[in-house]
Amino acid sequence: MRDTDLFQLALGLTSPWKVMRSEFSAGDGQLDLHVDFPAGSRFACAECGHEGCGAHDTKSETWRHLDFFQHRTFLHARTPRVICPTCGVHKVNVPWARAGSGFTLLFEAYVLALAKAMPIANIAEWMGENDTRLWRILEHYVWEAVEKQDLSELRQIAADETSARRGHDYISLFVDMGSRKVVYVAEGKDAGTVKEFADFLESHGGDREAISDASIDMGAAFESGIKENFANAEITFDKFHVIKLANEAVDEVRREEARNNYQIKGRRYIFLKNVGNLTTEEKEALSGLEAQNLDTTQAMQIRMNLQQLFTMGAKSARRFLLLLERLGSDKRSGADEKAGQDDHGQGGRHSAINRYRPFQRGSGGDQRQRPSRQTQGQGLTSIPTEAKADISPGRVSSALGFAQSGEADDGASAGCGGADQSKSGKTIEPAAGDRA
């Protein structure tokens, strides 16, 4: 078999296109394949598809192809322009590349595959290409996919912002929670980006009135944008940002308490890590600190109770929140005076514990009850088995008790994106003035 026949088969070329010759330079590490068509060949019009159009003139072009082993490979061909009786003179679309691209379709497909796992700058260095040219490939196919989207079945969305570059240069991402895919990206992070997405949704077959759930962070801009543009959407504050606020509160308590307690200085991550991620040394240190009945330990337990809530089924989570709120309301007014006496003579718990407590604010009283040893366990008898979390300031490890026994008793998760969570999400939301 001749080399030209081999390359003809490898490239998958059909009549009238044919590999005429190949040139290989070992010194340059390059393979050049020259493709042409016989005189008198007929082509289809690129505009209307009319068959049998004769060539008007030709233009020589070159395309980068996949490497031949370690050697760069290029295709060279005369691209004809044809005379269409309907459309006039137009350039023919060659079968191995898209119009206007300097790369073959197989080369572009390889770049797209690599782009899922590598930065474009690394791909450009690996393939010996300018990264600007590779970015053009991605831009073409990304916008092509965006315009082809059918959002008629979109019902649950999530929105979040991220930094596009260093500094305050933000973009907002909107995700289809059903397919877990990004469907729209907008510059900025204000309420206007939500309106842009709503307009985009309707231009691609969607209906803003059909959106039933929206998972967002606690930013006022996204919240107001969702309320203005998706009137029927029930808002869920996503778990990441809820726990992030709780962690900030724990650290605030720790910093304040560390001023007078040298034993917790330099132990920040013991209180911010999940207990399961602590090293043996850190667990031993935490066990020694638990016996001191610290404010920081109490704040840590509040965060842990909040985390465990997300492991329950939606029905259990609702019951758990209602029972915690009822317990807090019943005990708070009668225990405030006692709590102040137990707080090392400081007259109350740290303010961050009050601000970020996982109880819904009631109409009376600003301070949260600090469960003392005398009140531990009281009022917990009605909490369901899967929700028996230790909310006392005793052993931290006991607060993990129900995390593995939470039942998804209605088949729905209380995690991000669920409609049931949005009801409980309102319960654990800090007041607007307390948000980070």
Secondary structure, DSSP 8 states (H G I E B T S, - for coil): --HHHHHHHHHT--TT-EEEEEEEETTTTEEEEEEE--TT-EE--TTT--S-EEEEEEEEEEEEEEEETTEEEEEEEEEEEEEETTTEEEE---TTS-TT-SB-HHHHHHHHHHHTTS-HHHHHHHHT--HHHHHHHHHHHHHHHHHT---TT--EEEEEEEEEETTTEEEEEEEETTTTEEEEEEESSSHHHHHHHHHHHHHTT--GGG--EEEE-S-HHHHHHHHHH-TT-EEEE-HHHHHHHHHHHHHHHHHHHHTT-GGGTT-HHHHHS-GGG--HHHHHHHHHHHTT--HHHHHHHHHHHHHHHTTSBHHHHHHHHHHHHHHHHHHHHHHHHHHHHHSTTSSS--HHHHHT-SS---SS-SS-----TTTTTTT-TTS-GGG----SSS-GGGGGTTTTT---TTS-BSSTT-HHHHHHHHHH---GGG--
